[in-house]
Amino acid sequence: MSLADCKRSHEQRPPSIQHMQDQIRSTCEDIIHFCFARNRDDLLSGRAISTSKNLSLACLLLQLFLMSFQEHFDYAIWLEEDKYYKGCLISRTIKTIYGDVRYWRHYLVRKGGGGFYLSMLYRTDR
């Protein structure tokens, strides 16, 4: 798997959890293979490539976590009051110290108009 495969997709549908797991396994295999490869030019270029692969892996793991969270989130509490209905999946991108991470979440639409995303991440700076 190349680093280009780890970059954000422009698809409007989320990848399956199985696909994400396969990408993570492939990236881990690439990192392990890289560690034992003997054709590295020098320490500096090897370090840059290693860092790039590790950052890609971190982004994939975070994307998997967010998608798993979305898949298991219980919307019943929001929908039982009959004020909202669950809209379609919307892709979002968050910027992390590892790079941009794209994930999908449902948009809750107020039956009288408007809507919002349920926040899945907590701010720690409060």
C-alpha positions as CSV (number, residue, x, y, z in Angstrom):
1,M,0.0,0.0,0.0
2,S,1.4,3.4,-0.9
3,L,1.0,6.6,1.1
4,A,-1.4,7.9,-1.6
5,D,-3.8,5.2,-0.5
6,C,-3.9,6.6,3.0
7,K,-4.9,10.1,1.9
8,R,-8.4,11.4,2.2
9,S,-10.9,10.0,-0.2
10,H,-13.2,12.3,-2.1
11,E,-16.0,9.7,-2.1
12,Q,-19.3,10.8,-0.5
13,R,-19.8,7.3,1.1
14,P,-17.8,6.2,4.1
15,P,-15.5,3.2,3.6
16,S,-16.6,0.0,5.5
17,I,-15.1,-0.8,8.9
18,Q,-13.6,-3.9,7.3
19,H,-11.9,-1.7,4.6
20,M,-10.5,0.5,7.3
21,Q,-9.1,-2.5,9.2
22,D,-7.5,-3.8,6.0
23,Q,-5.9,-0.4,5.4
24,I,-4.5,-0.3,8.9
25,R,-3.1,-3.9,8.6
26,S,-1.5,-3.0,5.3
27,T,0.0,0.1,6.7
28,C,1.4,-1.8,9.7
29,E,2.9,-4.4,7.3
30,D,4.5,-1.6,5.3
31,I,6.0,-0.1,8.4
32,I,7.4,-3.5,9.6
33,H,8.8,-4.2,6.1
34,F,10.4,-0.7,6.0
35,C,12.1,-1.3,9.4
36,F,13.9,-4.3,8.0
37,A,14.6,-3.1,4.5
38,R,18.3,-2.7,3.8
39,N,18.0,-0.3,0.9
40,R,17.7,2.9,2.9
41,D,19.9,5.6,1.6
42,D,20.6,7.4,4.8
43,L,19.3,7.9,8.3
44,L,17.6,11.2,7.6
45,S,15.6,10.1,4.6
46,G,14.7,6.8,6.4
47,R,13.5,8.8,9.4
48,A,11.3,11.1,7.2
49,I,9.7,8.1,5.4
50,S,9.2,6.4,8.8
51,T,7.6,9.5,10.3
52,S,5.3,9.8,7.2
53,K,4.1,6.2,7.5
54,N,3.5,6.5,11.3
55,L,1.4,9.7,10.8
56,S,-0.6,7.9,8.1
57,L,-1.2,5.1,10.5
58,A,-2.3,7.4,13.3
59,C,-4.8,9.1,10.9
60,L,-6.2,5.7,9.9
61,L,-6.6,4.6,13.5
62,L,-8.4,7.9,14.5
63,Q,-10.7,7.5,11.4
64,L,-11.5,4.0,12.4
65,F,-12.3,5.1,16.0
66,L,-14.6,7.9,14.8
67,M,-16.4,5.6,12.3
68,S,-16.9,2.9,14.9
69,F,-18.3,5.5,17.3
70,Q,-20.7,6.7,14.7
71,E,-21.8,3.2,13.9
72,H,-22.6,2.4,17.5
73,F,-24.0,5.8,18.6
74,D,-27.6,5.6,19.9
75,Y,-29.7,8.4,18.4
76,A,-32.9,7.2,20.2
77,I,-32.6,9.8,22.9
78,W,-32.7,12.6,20.3
79,L,-35.3,11.0,18.1
80,E,-37.8,10.0,20.8
81,E,-38.9,13.5,21.6
82,D,-40.2,13.8,18.0
83,K,-38.4,17.1,17.5
84,Y,-35.7,15.8,15.2
85,Y,-35.2,13.3,12.5
86,K,-32.0,11.7,11.5
87,G,-30.6,13.0,8.2
88,C,-28.1,11.5,5.9
89,L,-24.4,10.9,6.6
90,I,-22.3,14.0,6.0
91,S,-18.5,13.8,5.6
92,R,-16.4,16.0,7.9
93,T,-12.7,16.6,8.1
94,I,-10.9,17.4,11.3
95,K,-7.3,18.6,11.5
96,T,-5.1,16.7,13.9
97,I,-1.5,16.8,14.8
98,Y,-1.2,13.7,12.6
99,G,-2.9,15.2,9.6
100,D,-6.4,15.7,8.2
101,V,-8.8,12.9,9.1
102,R,-12.1,12.5,7.2
103,Y,-15.1,10.8,8.8
104,W,-18.8,10.7,8.4
105,R,-21.6,11.4,10.9
106,H,-25.4,11.9,10.8
107,Y,-26.9,15.3,10.7
108,L,-30.0,15.8,13.0
109,V,-32.6,17.9,11.4
110,R,-35.1,19.8,13.5
111,K,-38.6,19.2,12.3
112,G,-39.3,22.9,12.4
113,G,-36.2,23.7,10.4
114,G,-32.4,23.9,11.1
115,G,-30.3,21.1,12.5
116,F,-26.9,20.3,14.1
117,Y,-24.2,17.7,14.4
118,L,-23.8,15.8,17.6
119,S,-20.4,16.5,18.9
120,M,-18.4,13.3,19.3
121,L,-15.2,14.9,20.6
122,Y,-14.8,16.7,23.9
123,R,-12.8,19.9,24.3
124,T,-10.1,19.5,27.0
125,D,-9.2,23.2,27.1
126,R,-12.1,24.3,29.2
